Amino acid sequence: MATVRNVQANFSAGEVSSQLKQRIDLRQFYVAAQSLKNLYLHVEGGVSRRPGTYYRYTLPGTAKLIDFRFNDSQQYMLAFGNARMDAFSEAGAYLSSVTSQPWTTAMLPNLNWAQSGDTLIVVHEDLPIQMVLRTGATTFSNAAYAFDDDATTDPKVFEPFYRYGDTSGITLTPSATTGTITLTASSALFSTSWEGHCVQMDGGKYVHMKTYLSTTTFTAVVKDTLTGTGATDDWLEPAFHDDRGYPRVALFHDQRLWFMGSKSLPDGIWGSKTNEFFNFDAGTGADSDSVQVVMGEEQINEIRAAVGRDNLQIFTDQGEFRSLLPGTNTAITPANMNVRNQTQFGSSRVRPTVLDGVTLFVQKTGKAVREYLYSAIEEKFSGDAVSLLASHLIKTPVDMSGTEGALNQPEKLAFIVNTDGTMSVYNSVRAEDIRAWVPWETDGEFVSVRCLTSRFSWWSSGRSIHRRSTTSRSSRSTRRWIARKTPRARRAPGRVCLISKLRPSI
């Protein structure tokens, strides 16, 4: 039988799984390759060698990259490590460090954050909420996040409150209705972690918790006159403290700061007052008051991530949810806040990224990347797998970041770091129905990746942490991506391997 040779004009489908060798019925078959290792896919369909990297700084240990953008001309890359944070300029130059910090190496994989202006909010379920503050053009500092109060002695603290189920049946008895009192619990309840917080009694009246005495007694200061001195079951405790844990997710959205998914309330959602990011006073439920809800699904949904677009997108271990319908042009209020399930794939702990008009998230199985996309016809979100034809490139991802293109490179790319140290790069052109993947490798392992906003090229915006091991030690360094041929640039060899196209016997 004569050999049939086909001319392949482009690689717009990227690298696909070897399982597709016989799928000549797929249009992607004719514009794909079996291997595109260390290549960069152009939007026009051609390929070239991926950008190299060059060394910028040796990190003292394991680290996680977080991008910090104040404006187009002032962008930073922050490397969070064990009890420290190292700051780098947009060009990758080391700027400064903040040390003696409360986060640990074990917390880094699940560290989450939200940024507004000069302030970065950092959260973890075992970490009191932190703030990283830009104090100058090259300097940063850290401080504990503190809820607003009424600025009095032993103040009202405007924090979220909740009545946890394991306190059912426990009553509180105040020794008086005003002034300094002894607050007595009917069963063991208190610890030193309650000091400085407030409890709410009698339908929202504040009592400041001043001094721990025992698991059942506390010295407290009444801020709003109580109804009486009898035992009452009408009380709420602070939602966040050492005994209950802290939120897993932080987000600025719709002029509010949102905290979600605490250690003791995995499906809890708390939004600050409008334009008051430190005030979570529920008040009377007015439109501008704090929003505090529990998802309340049949199964407890552990909130793992959230994205704020024209609505609030919430990703949990059981499925994907949304708040108000997109396009309604309605602000979220305590009265209209609702959470509706859209898909049931479940999300991993990898932070989602917005790319080409959709939200990309890693399914909790670690074997698929999906796009969370709203359909106006169905009035519902879908979660189609964009990695379906290249599933072999998705290997339990640990980090993900995206870039929407630049002046000289219009490609919209997502970079996914796999647990084996490889990187899978996704090229999306939804208008042309193009979803293409290529694999990247390095002389060592990719550990973390993050993209800044670049006007000229996406490769000048990319930053990654590399781990290289020798017989004596393992080192981690920050690297900037570069396409120029310089003595310091490490450019991996590219390789193209076409799919074997077999003509069926007739």
TIBAFI-584256 format. One record per residue (C-alpha): residue number from 0; residue in three letters; x, z, y. Coordinates in steps of 0.5 Angstrom, whole numbers, padded with zeros to 4 digits, always signed. Layout:
# residues N
  pos  code      X      Z      Y
  NUM   ala      X      Z      Y
...
END
This chain:
# residues 506
  pos  code      X      Z      Y
    0   met  +0000  +0000  +0000
    1   ala  +0003  -0002  +0007
    2   thr  +0005  +0004  +0012
    3   val  +0000  +0004  +0018
    4   arg  +0003  +0006  +0024
    5   asn  -0001  +0009  +0030
    6   val  +0002  +0009  +0037
    7   gln  +0000  +0016  +0040
    8   ala  +0000  +0016  +0048
    9   asn  -0001  +0023  +0049
   10   phe  -0001  +0030  +0046
   11   ser  -0007  +0033  +0050
   12   ala  -0010  +0037  +0044
   13   gly  -0003  +0041  +0044
   14   glu  +0000  +0043  +0037
   15   val  -0006  +0044  +0032
   16   ser  -0006  +0048  +0025
   17   ser  -0003  +0044  +0019
   18   gln  -0010  +0045  +0016
   19   leu  -0012  +0039  +0020
   20   lys  -0008  +0034  +0017
   21   gln  -0014  +0030  +0014
   22   arg  -0019  +0031  +0019
   23   ile  -0019  +0024  +0022
   24   asp  -0026  +0025  +0024
   25   leu  -0024  +0030  +0030
   26   arg  -0022  +0026  +0036
   27   gln  -0017  +0031  +0037
   28   phe  -0013  +0029  +0031
   29   tyr  -0011  +0023  +0035
   30   val  -0008  +0027  +0041
   31   ala  -0005  +0033  +0037
   32   ala  +0002  +0034  +0034
   33   gln  +0004  +0039  +0028
   34   ser  +0009  +0042  +0032
   35   leu  +0011  +0043  +0040
   36   lys  +0015  +0048  +0039
   37   asn  +0018  +0050  +0046
   38   leu  +0015  +0045  +0050
   39   tyr  +0011  +0045  +0056
   40   leu  +0004  +0040  +0056
   41   his  +0003  +0037  +0062
   42   val  -0004  +0036  +0065
   43   glu  -0003  +0028  +0064
   44   gly  -0002  +0029  +0057
   45   gly  +0006  +0028  +0056
   46   val  +0011  +0034  +0054
   47   ser  +0017  +0036  +0057
   48   arg  +0022  +0042  +0055
   49   arg  +0019  +0049  +0057
   50   pro  +0023  +0052  +0063
   51   gly  +0028  +0057  +0061
   52   thr  +0029  +0064  +0064
   53   tyr  +0035  +0068  +0067
   54   tyr  +0037  +0075  +0067
   55   arg  +0035  +0079  +0073
   56   tyr  +0035  +0087  +0070
   57   thr  +0037  +0091  +0064
   58   leu  +0031  +0096  +0063
   59   pro  +0032  +0103  +0061
   60   gly  +0027  +0102  +0055
   61   thr  +0020  +0100  +0053
   62   ala  +0016  +0097  +0059
   63   lys  +0010  +0094  +0061
   64   leu  +0009  +0089  +0067
   65   ile  +0004  +0089  +0072
   66   asp  +0003  +0085  +0078
   67   phe  +0002  +0087  +0085
   68   arg  +0000  +0082  +0090
   69   phe  -0001  +0085  +0097
   70   asn  -0001  +0078  +0100
   71   asp  +0002  +0071  +0099
   72   ser  +0009  +0073  +0102
   73   gln  +0009  +0080  +0099
   74   gln  +0008  +0080  +0092
   75   tyr  +0012  +0085  +0087
   76   met  +0013  +0086  +0079
   77   leu  +0012  +0093  +0077
   78   ala  +0016  +0095  +0070
   79   phe  +0012  +0101  +0068
   80   gly  +0017  +0105  +0063
   81   asn  +0017  +0112  +0060
   82   ala  +0016  +0117  +0066
   83   arg  +0018  +0111  +0071
   84   met  +0017  +0105  +0075
   85   asp  +0022  +0100  +0077
   86   ala  +0020  +0095  +0082
   87   phe  +0022  +0088  +0083
   88   ser  +0021  +0083  +0089
   89   glu  +0018  +0076  +0088
   90   ala  +0024  +0073  +0086
   91   gly  +0026  +0078  +0081
   92   ala  +0031  +0082  +0085
   93   tyr  +0031  +0090  +0083
   94   leu  +0028  +0094  +0089
   95   ser  +0027  +0101  +0088
   96   ser  +0025  +0106  +0082
   97   val  +0020  +0112  +0082
   98   thr  +0022  +0117  +0077
   99   ser  +0019  +0123  +0074
  100   gln  +0012  +0120  +0073
  101   pro  +0007  +0123  +0068
  102   trp  +0006  +0117  +0063
  103   thr  +0010  +0116  +0057
  104   thr  +0012  +0110  +0052
  105   ala  +0006  +0112  +0048
  106   met  +0001  +0110  +0053
  107   leu  +0004  +0104  +0056
  108   pro  +0000  +0099  +0051
  109   asn  -0006  +0102  +0053
  110   leu  -0005  +0103  +0061
  111   asn  -0010  +0100  +0065
  112   trp  -0010  +0098  +0073
  113   ala  -0014  +0096  +0079
  114   gln  -0011  +0094  +0085
  115   ser  -0013  +0094  +0092
  116   gly  -0009  +0093  +0098
  117   asp  -0003  +0098  +0098
  118   thr  -0006  +0102  +0092
  119   leu  -0005  +0101  +0085
  120   ile  -0010  +0105  +0081
  121   val  -0007  +0107  +0074
  122   val  -0011  +0110  +0068
  123   his  -0011  +0112  +0061
  124   glu  -0015  +0116  +0057
  125   asp  -0010  +0122  +0056
  126   leu  -0007  +0121  +0063
  127   pro  -0010  +0124  +0070
  128   ile  -0012  +0118  +0074
  129   gln  -0006  +0116  +0078
  130   met  -0004  +0112  +0084
  131   val  +0002  +0108  +0086
  132   leu  +0003  +0107  +0093
  133   arg  +0007  +0101  +0097
  134   thr  +0010  +0105  +0102
  135   gly  +0014  +0100  +0105
  136   ala  +0017  +0093  +0104
  137   thr  +0021  +0095  +0098
  138   thr  +0019  +0102  +0097
  139   phe  +0013  +0105  +0092
  140   ser  +0011  +0112  +0091
  141   asn  +0006  +0115  +0086
  142   ala  +0001  +0121  +0087
  143   ala  -0005  +0123  +0083
  144   tyr  -0012  +0120  +0085
  145   ala  -0016  +0126  +0088
  146   phe  -0024  +0125  +0089
  147   asp  -0026  +0126  +0096
  148   asp  -0029  +0133  +0098
  149   asp  -0032  +0137  +0104
  150   ala  -0026  +0139  +0107
  151   thr  -0028  +0147  +0106
  152   thr  -0025  +0152  +0103
  153   asp  -0026  +0152  +0095
  154   pro  -0029  +0145  +0097
  155   lys  -0035  +0141  +0094
  156   val  -0031  +0136  +0090
  157   phe  -0035  +0129  +0090
  158   glu  -0033  +0127  +0083
  159   pro  -0037  +0124  +0077
  160   phe  -0041  +0129  +0073
  161   tyr  -0044  +0129  +0066
  162   arg  -0047  +0134  +0060
  163   tyr  -0044  +0132  +0054
  164   gly  -0048  +0133  +0047
  165   asp  -0043  +0138  +0044
  166   thr  -0045  +0143  +0050
  167   ser  -0053  +0143  +0048
  168   gly  -0056  +0150  +0048
  169   ile  -0050  +0153  +0052
  170   thr  -0053  +0156  +0058
  171   leu  -0049  +0159  +0065
  172   thr  -0051  +0165  +0068
  173   pro  -0049  +0166  +0075
  174   ser  -0048  +0173  +0078
  175   ala  -0051  +0172  +0084
  176   thr  -0054  +0166  +0088
  177   thr  -0049  +0165  +0094
  178   gly  -0042  +0167  +0095
  179   thr  -0036  +0168  +0090
  180   ile  -0039  +0170  +0083
  181   thr  -0038  +0170  +0076
  182   leu  -0040  +0165  +0072
  183   thr  -0042  +0166  +0065
  184   ala  -0043  +0161  +0059
  185   ser  -0047  +0163  +0053
  186   ser  -0041  +0160  +0048
  187   ala  -0034  +0158  +0049
  188   leu  -0034  +0153  +0054
  189   phe  -0029  +0154  +0059
  190   ser  -0021  +0153  +0060
  191   thr  -0016  +0152  +0065
  192   ser  -0017  +0145  +0066
  193   trp  -0024  +0147  +0070
  194   glu  -0020  +0150  +0075
  195   gly  -0021  +0146  +0082
  196   his  -0027  +0142  +0079
  197   cys  -0034  +0143  +0081
  198   val  -0040  +0144  +0076
  199   gln  -0047  +0142  +0078
  200   met  -0053  +0147  +0077
  201   asp  -0060  +0147  +0079
  202   gly  -0061  +0140  +0080
  203   gly  -0055  +0138  +0083
  204   lys  -0053  +0144  +0087
  205   tyr  -0045  +0145  +0087
  206   val  -0041  +0151  +0085
  207   his  -0033  +0151  +0085
  208   met  -0030  +0153  +0079
  209   lys  -0024  +0157  +0082
  210   thr  -0021  +0162  +0077
  211   tyr  -0021  +0162  +0069
  212   leu  -0022  +0168  +0066
  213   ser  -0024  +0167  +0059
  214   thr  -0027  +0161  +0055
  215   thr  -0034  +0164  +0057
  216   thr  -0033  +0167  +0064
  217   phe  -0030  +0164  +0071
  218   thr  -0030  +0166  +0078
  219   ala  -0033  +0161  +0082
  220   val  -0036  +0160  +0089
  221   val  -0043  +0158  +0090
  222   lys  -0043  +0152  +0095
  223   asp  -0051  +0151  +0095
  224   thr  -0055  +0157  +0094
  225   leu  -0058  +0157  +0087
  226   thr  -0065  +0158  +0085
  227   gly  -0064  +0165  +0081
  228   thr  -0059  +0169  +0077
  229   gly  -0062  +0168  +0070
  230   ala  -0059  +0164  +0065
  231   thr  -0060  +0156  +0066
  232   asp  -0059  +0150  +0061
  233   asp  -0059  +0146  +0068
  234   trp  -0052  +0144  +0069
  235   leu  -0047  +0139  +0069
  236   glu  -0039  +0139  +0068
  237   pro  -0034  +0134  +0071
  238   ala  -0034  +0128  +0067
  239   phe  -0026  +0128  +0067
  240   his  -0021  +0133  +0066
  241   asp  -0016  +0135  +0061
  242   asp  -0021  +0137  +0055
  243   arg  -0025  +0131  +0056
  244   gly  -0020  +0126  +0058
  245   tyr  -0020  +0121  +0063
  246   pro  -0022  +0113  +0064
  247   arg  -0019  +0108  +0060
  248   val  -0021  +0102  +0065
  249   ala  -0021  +0102  +0073
  250   leu  -0024  +0096  +0077
  251   phe  -0025  +0094  +0084
  252   his  -0032  +0090  +0084
  253   asp  -0037  +0089  +0089
  254   gln  -0034  +0094  +0094
  255   arg  -0034  +0100  +0089
  256   leu  -0028  +0103  +0085
  257   trp  -0031  +0103  +0078
  258   phe  -0028  +0108  +0072
  259   met  -0031  +0106  +0065
  260   gly  -0030  +0108  +0058
  261   ser  -0027  +0115  +0058
  262   lys  -0024  +0119  +0052
  263   ser  -0030  +0123  +0051
  264   leu  -0035  +0118  +0053
  265   pro  -0033  +0111  +0051
  266   asp  -0039  +0108  +0054
  267   gly  -0039  +0111  +0060
  268   ile  -0039  +0107  +0067
  269   trp  -0038  +0110  +0074
  270   gly  -0038  +0107  +0080
  271   ser  -0036  +0110  +0087
  272   lys  -0040  +0110  +0093
  273   thr  -0040  +0103  +0097
  274   asn  -0034  +0102  +0101
  275   glu  -0032  +0110  +0099
  276   phe  -0027  +0109  +0093
  277   phe  -0026  +0116  +0093
  278   asn  -0033  +0119  +0093
  279   phe  -0037  +0119  +0087
  280   asp  -0043  +0123  +0090
  281   ala  -0049  +0121  +0086
  282   gly  -0053  +0124  +0092
  283   thr  -0061  +0122  +0092
  284   gly  -0060  +0115  +0088
  285   ala  -0059  +0111  +0095
  286   asp  -0057  +0104  +0094
  287   ser  -0050  +0106  +0097
  288   asp  -0049  +0112  +0093
  289   ser  -0045  +0113  +0086
  290   val  -0047  +0109  +0080
  291   gln  -0047  +0113  +0074
  292   val  -0050  +0110  +0067
  293   val  -0048  +0110  +0060
  294   met  -0049  +0104  +0056
  295   gly  -0054  +0107  +0051
  296   glu  -0053  +0102  +0045
  297   glu  -0055  +0103  +0038
  298   gln  -0048  +0104  +0037
  299   ile  -0043  +0107  +0041
  300   asn  -0039  +0101  +0045
  301   glu  -0032  +0103  +0047
  302   ile  -0031  +0100  +0053
  303   arg  -0024  +0097  +0053
  304   ala  -0024  +0092  +0059
  305   ala  -0028  +0090  +0065
  306   val  -0027  +0084  +0070
  307   gly  -0031  +0083  +0076
  308   arg  -0033  +0076  +0078
  309   asp  -0040  +0074  +0081
  310   asn  -0043  +0080  +0076
  311   leu  -0039  +0085  +0072
  312   gln  -0037  +0083  +0065
  313   ile  -0035  +0089  +0060
  314   phe  -0031  +0088  +0054
  315   thr  -0032  +0093  +0048
  316   asp  -0030  +0094  +0041
  317   gln  -0037  +0092  +0039
  318   gly  -0039  +0086  +0044
  319   glu  -0039  +0083  +0051
  320   phe  -0044  +0085  +0056
  321   arg  -0046  +0083  +0063
  322   ser  -0049  +0087  +0069
  323   leu  -0053  +0083  +0074
  324   leu  -0054  +0075  +0072
  325   pro  -0049  +0071  +0076
  326   gly  -0052  +0068  +0082
  327   thr  -0057  +0073  +0084
  328   asn  -0053  +0075  +0090
  329   thr  -0055  +0082  +0089
  330   ala  -0051  +0088  +0090
  331   ile  -0050  +0093  +0084
  332   thr  -0054  +0099  +0086
  333   pro  -0056  +0106  +0082
  334   ala  -0063  +0103  +0082
  335   asn  -0062  +0096  +0079
  336   met  -0055  +0097  +0075
  337   asn  -0056  +0095  +0068
  338   val  -0052  +0093  +0062
  339   arg  -0054  +0087  +0057
  340   asn  -0051  +0085  +0051
  341   gln  -0049  +0078  +0051
  342   thr  -0044  +0076  +0045
  343   gln  -0042  +0081  +0039
  344   phe  -0035  +0079  +0037
  345   gly  -0031  +0085  +0040
  346   ser  -0025  +0085  +0044
  347   ser  -0018  +0088  +0043
  348   arg  -0015  +0092  +0048
  349   val  -0011  +0086  +0051
  350   arg  -0013  +0086  +0058
  351   pro  -0017  +0079  +0059
  352   thr  -0015  +0074  +0064
  353   val  -0019  +0069  +0069
  354   leu  -0017  +0062  +0068
  355   asp  -0020  +0055  +0069
  356   gly  -0027  +0058  +0071
  357   val  -0028  +0063  +0065
  358   thr  -0026  +0069  +0062
  359   leu  -0021  +0069  +0057
  360   phe  -0021  +0075  +0052
  361   val  -0017  +0077  +0045
  362   gln  -0022  +0078  +0040
  363   lys  -0021  +0085  +0036
  364   thr  -0019  +0082  +0030
  365   gly  -0013  +0079  +0033
  366   lys  -0014  +0072  +0031
  367   ala  -0018  +0069  +0036
  368   val  -0018  +0068  +0044
  369   arg  -0025  +0067  +0046
  370   glu  -0028  +0064  +0053
  371   tyr  -0033  +0068  +0056
  372   leu  -0037  +0063  +0060
  373   tyr  -0044  +0063  +0063
  374   ser  -0050  +0058  +0061
  375   ala  -0055  +0057  +0067
  376   ile  -0059  +0054  +0062
  377   glu  -0059  +0059  +0057
  378   glu  -0058  +0065  +0062
  379   lys  -0053  +0068  +0058
  380   phe  -0046  +0068  +0056
  381   ser  -0042  +0065  +0050
  382   gly  -0036  +0067  +0047
  383   asp  -0033  +0060  +0044
  384   ala  -0026  +0061  +0041
  385   val  -0021  +0056  +0045
  386   ser  -0016  +0058  +0039
  387   leu  -0020  +0055  +0034
  388   leu  -0015  +0049  +0032
  389   ala  -0009  +0053  +0033
  390   ser  -0011  +0059  +0030
  391   his  -0004  +0060  +0027
  392   leu  -0001  +0061  +0034
  393   ile  -0005  +0067  +0035
  394   lys  -0002  +0073  +0032
  395   thr  -0005  +0080  +0034
  396   pro  -0003  +0079  +0041
  397   val  +0000  +0085  +0045
  398   asp  -0001  +0082  +0053
  399   met  -0004  +0076  +0056
  400   ser  -0003  +0073  +0063
  401   gly  -0006  +0067  +0067
  402   thr  -0004  +0062  +0073
  403   glu  -0009  +0057  +0076
  404   gly  -0004  +0052  +0077
  405   ala  +0001  +0050  +0084
  406   leu  +0002  +0045  +0089
  407   asn  +0007  +0041  +0084
  408   gln  +0004  +0044  +0077
  409   pro  -0003  +0043  +0077
  410   glu  -0004  +0046  +0070
  411   lys  -0008  +0052  +0069
  412   leu  -0004  +0056  +0063
  413   ala  -0005  +0063  +0060
  414   phe  +0001  +0066  +0057
  415   ile  +0000  +0070  +0050
  416   val  +0005  +0075  +0048
  417   asn  +0004  +0076  +0040
  418   thr  +0006  +0082  +0036
  419   asp  +0012  +0078  +0033
  420   gly  +0015  +0077  +0039
  421   thr  +0013  +0069  +0040
  422   met  +0009  +0067  +0046
  423   ser  +0003  +0062  +0045
  424   val  +0001  +0058  +0052
  425   tyr  -0006  +0055  +0053
  426   asn  -0007  +0049  +0057
  427   ser  -0014  +0049  +0060
  428   val  -0018  +0043  +0063
  429   arg  -0025  +0044  +0062
  430   ala  -0027  +0039  +0066
  431   glu  -0024  +0034  +0061
  432   asp  -0026  +0038  +0055
  433   ile  -0018  +0040  +0054
  434   arg  -0016  +0046  +0050
  435   ala  -0009  +0045  +0048
  436   trp  -0004  +0050  +0045
  437   val  +0004  +0050  +0045
  438   pro  +0009  +0056  +0042
  439   trp  +0015  +0059  +0045
  440   glu  +0020  +0062  +0042
  441   thr  +0027  +0066  +0045
  442   asp  +0033  +0068  +0043
  443   gly  +0030  +0075  +0042
  444   glu  +0023  +0077  +0043
  445   phe  +0018  +0077  +0048
  446   val  +0015  +0084  +0050
  447   ser  +0011  +0083  +0056
  448   val  +0009  +0077  +0061
  449   arg  +0005  +0077  +0068
  450   cys  +0004  +0072  +0073
  451   leu  +0005  +0072  +0080
  452   thr  +0001  +0067  +0085
  453   ser  +0006  +0061  +0087
  454   arg  +0005  +0056  +0092
  455   phe  +0010  +0051  +0089
  456   ser  +0010  +0052  +0081
  457   trp  +0007  +0056  +0076
  458   trp  +0014  +0057  +0073
  459   ser  +0017  +0060  +0079
  460   ser  +0011  +0065  +0078
  461   gly  +0013  +0067  +0071
  462   arg  +0016  +0074  +0069
  463   ser  +0017  +0077  +0062
  464   ile  +0021  +0082  +0059
  465   his  +0025  +0080  +0053
  466   arg  +0028  +0085  +0048
  467   arg  +0035  +0083  +0044
  468   ser  +0038  +0087  +0038
  469   thr  +0045  +0087  +0036
  470   thr  +0048  +0091  +0031
  471   ser  +0049  +0097  +0035
  472   arg  +0043  +0097  +0040
  473   ser  +0037  +0094  +0042
  474   ser  +0036  +0092  +0050
  475   arg  +0030  +0090  +0054
  476   ser  +0031  +0086  +0061
  477   thr  +0027  +0083  +0066
  478   arg  +0027  +0075  +0066
  479   arg  +0025  +0070  +0071
  480   trp  +0023  +0063  +0069
  481   ile  +0026  +0057  +0072
  482   ala  +0026  +0050  +0071
  483   arg  +0033  +0048  +0074
  484   lys  +0039  +0047  +0070
  485   thr  +0043  +0053  +0072
  486   pro  +0049  +0056  +0069
  487   arg  +0045  +0062  +0068
  488   ala  +0038  +0059  +0065
  489   arg  +0037  +0060  +0058
  490   arg  +0033  +0053  +0056
  491   ala  +0031  +0053  +0049
  492   pro  +0031  +0047  +0045
  493   gly  +0024  +0043  +0045
  494   arg  +0022  +0040  +0038
  495   val  +0016  +0035  +0037
  496   cys  +0013  +0034  +0030
  497   leu  +0007  +0029  +0029
  498   ile  +0002  +0030  +0025
  499   ser  +0002  +0026  +0018
  500   lys  -0003  +0021  +0019
  501   leu  -0005  +0018  +0012
  502   arg  -0010  +0012  +0011
  503   pro  -0015  +0014  +0006
  504   ser  -0015  +0009  +0000
  505   ile  -0021  +0004  +0000
END
